[in-house]
Structure formats: C-alpha cells, structure tokens
Amino acid sequence: MGRDQSKLLRILIPLFALNSVTIFLYFSFHHHDAPPLPTSSRQFLPDPIHHQPSNATPDDGYLKPWPILPSYLPWTRKPKDDAPYRSCEAYFGNGFTRRVDVLPPSPDRSAGWFRCFFSRTLLSSVCEGGGIRMVPDRIAMSRGGEALHEVIGRDEEDEMPIFQDGAFQILGSSEGKARRWKKRRKLVDEGFLGEYLPAGEIERHTMRQLVGSIQMVDATEFQCDQDDIECCPDLLIDPVRINCQGDLEEMCSFTPKWINAMLMWIEEPTLLVTRFEYANLFHTVTDWYSSYAASKVTELPYRPHLVFVDGHCRAPLEETWSALFSSIQYAKNFTGSVCYRHAVLVPLGYETALFKGLSEDIFCNGAPGKELWMNPDEHKTARLSEFGEMIRAAFHFPVNRPGSEKPASGLNVLFVRREDYLAHPRHDGKVQSRLSNEEEVFDAVQKWASYKHNNHSECKVKVVNGLFAHMPMREQLRAIQEASVIIGAHGAGLTHIVSATPRTVILEIVSAEFRRPHFQLIAQWKGLEYHAIYLEESHADPVVVISRLGRIVRSFEC
C-alpha cells in the first residue's frame, strides 16, 4: 500500500468512526424524543362509544415523518433537568416543564383528558387534550380560507375568533362529579387562566379565550355530527363529511384526507392555531416556530395536522404551513362539530422568544448542535438552526451535507428586495419603502460584481435579485441557502435568514425610522456573522454599501 493511500486511510477511519457515533446518538435520542404515551394518557380512544378506523396509522400516509436534522437536540427533559430560568433552552427549547393535569385521564378511558405545560420563562403554556369537541357555530368569525380577491375590504375584526361558552367541549366522566359539573361546567376558571395563560401585554389573547370557552359535558351532549355523504371518493381513504353544495371540485380540493367523517372524529394529533399578522413573514415565522415547538413539547412522533382557528383568507405563506405539517384546514370550513382524539393548543407567536426578544434581553448565541450535545451551555442555542433545517427539509432540500448548498465556485450575494404586492384584504398593494434609493443601490452592486467577474477576480461574485413577493417559497429558500452573503434593507423578507446555512454573512441596511433588532437577533441566535449600515434617513450611498460588501467578500478568501 502506498504512502498516500495509508495516509488517506488514517484520515478516513477516524472520520467514519465519528460519523457512526454521531448517527447512533442522534437516533437514540431523536426517536426517544417523542415516544407514544400509553393509551390512557396520550390517546383518547373511548370504547365502545366511538370507532377508530383500523387503517388510521402513520404508515398508511396519514402523517408525515419528522426529518433528520443535523442541529437536532433532544426536547424531552426530566424534571430534575428543568431548563434554568431565562436560559437559552428555556427561551427556545423545552422550557415548558411545569405540568398541570387539569383533567387526568380516567382509568377506563371513558372520558377526555386535558393538561398544560407551563414555561415560567416565556409565561405561556402548551396545552393538550383528548376527547375534545369543536363547535364551529359557536365561534364568531369569518369562514376563512377564501381567495384574497373575494374578500377585499373585509374588516380585520371579522377574521378574529370570538368564542362563545361551549365553542370547545371536553367529555367528562359520567361518574362521581356529574352533579358538580351541572353547576360549574367550565373546564378552568379565571384563576387558572391568569396563572398559566396570562395575557400580559397581549390585548387579545385568543388562545387564552379558547381555553376559557371549554366546557365539560357528559355523553348525552358530546355528539359529533354524522353524515353518510361521500363527495370526493377518489381523494379519500374514509368517507368524509363535507357540504356538497357549491363548487364540488373546489370543495374536494380542500377536503383533508384525514377525517373519518362518518362520526366527524379527527383521528390523528392536530394542532389548533390562532394567528394575527398572518401575511407578514416575520410574524408567521413566530407562528411556525411556536407550532413546531408545541409538537416537540407534547412528544408527537409524527408531524401533526393543523387547524386554523381564525377567519383569515388564504395567503402565499400557507404553502409553507402545508409543507411543515401533515395537512391544514380552517375551523369554519367544517360543516358541523368535530371531535379530536388528540388536540394540541399552540401558544401565540407573540409568546415566542423571536418576538419577546424585541422587548426583553435574551442573552443567547448560536452554536452547532454537536457542540452543545458535548458541552451544554445555557447561554448558547442550536434551536433556531434546527428550525431552519426543518423548513428547508420540509421543501425537500438536503440538510445533512454541510457545504453542498453553496455554488461550487464563486459567491452568491442575495439582495433581498421590497416590492409592491397585495398582502391582505385591507392592504392597498403598496409596500412602504425602507430604502428610498433601493434600485440605485442594487444596480451599483450588480455593476460592481460584474466588474469583478470580467476582470478575472479570484472571487466570482453573482448577485441574485431577491424579489420574493412573487416567488414560490421553494425558490426563495433555494436563494437563501445558496447565498454566502445576504444583503437588504430592514424588512420582513430578511426573516428568511432563519433558514440560512452556517457561515452565511448578513448585511442589513437600516434606515433611521426602522432601527429595530429583529434580524440582528436572529443572526446572533443562529451564530451568523452580522453587519449593519445605519442611515441618517432612508437614502444609502452606493459607494459605502459596496465598500462594506467588498470587505465581507474578501473575508471568504475564495
């Protein structure tokens, strides 16, 4: 064997061993992260009152699997390992460790169950339960899910849910406490809501109101609507109860495949989500993150279904909701009451660290997951990197080959642009400019890159025009992951850096009117290098921008 071959083997064998150990550790903890609990506590399967179809198993395509993520760390924690108060894990990971059993599961499985996991750092709770009935007629809001052009001018108040008592119900035991329930039908009182679902500075805490509407009822009241109509037999595994009046083709296209509607039971775990600024990327990312975290906190072994308990119309960002989770539906799109075997109530996006970091100090820095696995540090986190990988994996981008995302030669500089588009029913289609001479700056950057390319520079720089408002989400993500440098004026589009790959550099142009730390914090929490150009007003000198960009490009030594 030659000297070169021997040297190569000495390098490859330790790398192979390290990779094998890493894979072993990952699978050991990744699958233990979400073990199905015993039926009596995790699933609601009352016999013989309700029927669960024999084919309702994840293997039959009901639920998408969780992808394998390089930055993943276990979410399951033992009580003695409770995340320290205001630590990075308490903010971004599983700080929801105070378990409160509101309605424990009955020994004979004849009733529902409900519990919450409270975070004293975030001051919010992830709640879950089984044997829960949703009555859409008792939720006052618009239907939701309409095409934007159909609801132009609709008031925002019409889209926000108002829950009547009994909008949600939970099946109580027919023994022991029935008389007391007739006098006090609420599942929780105001004291519970104040302690475990505090409104804080949120003027309208819709998830708190949802929980406050839950009533305990007996089996005579807990009736799921029934219907033998099968409107879309070609699309569905089981007969589905839908309203067959109107445009049948459109109705069938939005009917989930996971409803056993002969009894209107949703058999698989389902997230219940209420949104506010649903058309804004930053606020939607906070909702995505909260939904992802709630799934992990409640140990869901597969990606759950999701129901929007709001009346917003469809928006382009729904493409990502659909990619992240097994399916989505709007509460008011059901034509009758719906019963859930297992429902998870997702905290508001306003209650995530992504939003709270705008008003309170969160001293965290991003670090690789492998580093934190070997050396845990309460001042470091890999959770945002994990979540960014989750978004990319949901669109089938590879996340397990570091460096493969970038071009083989040269550097991509992604210039995130702001452009006019119609965002929601109350929007006039005009986007407020954060950089008054954006076109001039973009043209100057393009000319600079072209000059470097034509003059045989060692670094071939390609400028990508990031007009995201009219690009499919997959193409937006492709541009993000292929970028070595991301530049742009302060705006929601920069939230995409949550999906940026390691060693991406961020250059934000910040006008005097919009000096907010959104993207500096995301970069910090992901461990990305961040630079800012602060303007006196909203006009940027192209020479200054190119000078800063040039120094960043030279640092890559390509």
KAQUIDA-V994683 format. One record per helix or strand. SS is the DSSP state (helix for helix, strand for strand). FROM is the first residue (numbers start at 1). TO is the last residue. If there is no record, write none. Layout:
BEGIN
ss:SS from:FROM to:TO
ss:SS from:FROM to:TO
END
This chain:
BEGIN
ss:helix from:3 to:30
ss:helix from:32 to:34
ss:helix from:58 to:60
ss:strand from:64 to:65
ss:helix from:79 to:81
ss:helix from:88 to:92
ss:strand from:98 to:103
ss:strand from:113 to:119
ss:strand from:124 to:130
ss:strand from:132 to:134
ss:helix from:136 to:138
ss:strand from:139 to:140
ss:helix from:148 to:150
ss:helix from:156 to:159
ss:strand from:162 to:163
ss:strand from:168 to:171
ss:helix from:178 to:183
ss:strand from:186 to:186
ss:helix from:190 to:196
ss:helix from:206 to:213
ss:strand from:215 to:217
ss:helix from:248 to:253
ss:strand from:259 to:260
ss:strand from:265 to:266
ss:strand from:270 to:273
ss:helix from:281 to:297
ss:strand from:302 to:303
ss:strand from:305 to:308
ss:helix from:318 to:324
ss:strand from:327 to:330
ss:helix from:331 to:333
ss:strand from:338 to:340
ss:strand from:343 to:345
ss:helix from:349 to:351
ss:helix from:353 to:356
ss:strand from:365 to:366
ss:helix from:369 to:374
ss:strand from:380 to:381
ss:helix from:383 to:394
ss:strand from:411 to:416
ss:helix from:438 to:454
ss:strand from:461 to:466
ss:helix from:468 to:470
ss:helix from:473 to:482
ss:strand from:485 to:489
ss:helix from:492 to:499
ss:strand from:505 to:510
ss:helix from:512 to:514
ss:helix from:518 to:526
ss:strand from:529 to:534
ss:helix from:542 to:554
END
